[in-house]
Amino acid sequence: MPVLNVVVTGLGRTIRWLPRLLAIYGLPWLLGTIALLILEVVAQEQLQLAAAPDWARNLVWAPFSAMANLMLLRWVLDDVAPTRPLNVLAQRETWLAALVLALWFLSYPAISHAPLVLLQWLVFPEDLRDRFKDVLPYYFAFTIAAWLVNAALAPCFFGLIVVARRGWLNVGEYWRLLRLHPARLLSVALIATAAVDGVAMFDTLAWLQLAPGGLIPGGANIGWAFLAELAQFPVQFLEFAIKGCILAEAYRRLLAETKRCSPTDVGN
């Protein structure tokens, strides 16, 4: 599995089939955004919270992200044309994938915030500001380590979605896929993560500061709250398309290779 060839093929599919990818991602994103706005209204107006906690938003978003990812994988791996997203939502494999994605979404911020937590644990919080220059190299080192861990976990979680698309989690197939070319799969994931992070630099959240009322999705501000989500759509879509196509291409080749290899050949 040539690493650069996989990345170039995945990026080429993203560019060449951008309208189809948009059709795959569009409706699940809209349904998920509506669900998130409902969650915010309940959290702020009923529970009197400042905002819905991130873990709750991740759990609400997971089934809709699973819809899009399963349609993408069936298209790339099984050559199945995208079907109606609502039909996909009702399938068992969608909820298996949603469970995997929920764990992925919960682990990502926890690992990303770990560097600051480690610094606060190693250095007393009241001394952190005075000694910031001294601990800055450690913070950068911890941040890079956290980024590498998140990048390494991406193909692991994505592989679970690959095997879950058949309606059950085949642990044996999953383990064979990970063992086949672990170093190359990690290299592909690092490049895909770096590409997605580069896209994220163009996030349009700064523009949203013009919106009134802190974008609280209640009353007259519900329209602004939707615009806040809509402004993030281009970056979210590109992240889905780029990382999804690259990792799907990697697993497409791994699946093709497992069909040719006997179990004793795996890992050699």
Secondary structure as UniProt FT lines:
FT   HELIX           3..16
FT   HELIX           18..41
FT   HELIX           42..46
FT   HELIX           54..78
FT   HELIX           85..89
FT   HELIX           92..112
FT   HELIX           114..122
FT   HELIX           125..128
FT   TURN            129..131
FT   HELIX           132..164
FT   TURN            165..167
FT   HELIX           171..180
FT   HELIX           182..200
FT   TURN            201..202
FT   HELIX           205..210
FT   HELIX           212..215
FT   HELIX           219..221
FT   HELIX           222..260
FT   HELIX           263..265
FT   TURN            266..267
//
